[in-house]
């Protein structure tokens, strides 16, 4: 059997949330950047051109932002796990790669981030 390895990319999704372990990180929302790769079979929507056959990435984006923005995690690892769970709720998503960057985490560094891959 020839298994497709297709993916939908959501890159540079900006959000603001409480994230971090330090007192000053708990007071104000901080910027984070989220990249998501949704691994799914895109043959059917590619052939039918029907949204009903596709993974609706706009809905996934809304759910992710609805989860992230009011959250108050201490670790970006825990936030990434939650985002992955939301993505895997869609039946068409077989696996997901989530990367979350926190640009303000370290002085003199462009960003600090984590990347996880989860499947069903």
Buried (B, 14 or more C-beta within 10 A) or exposed (E): EEEEEBBBEBEEBEBEBBBBEEEEBEEEBBBBBBBBBBBBBBEEBEEEEEEEBBBBBEEBBEBBBEBBEEBEBBEBEEBBBBBBEBBBEBEBBBBBBBBBBBBBBEEEEEBEBBEBEBEE
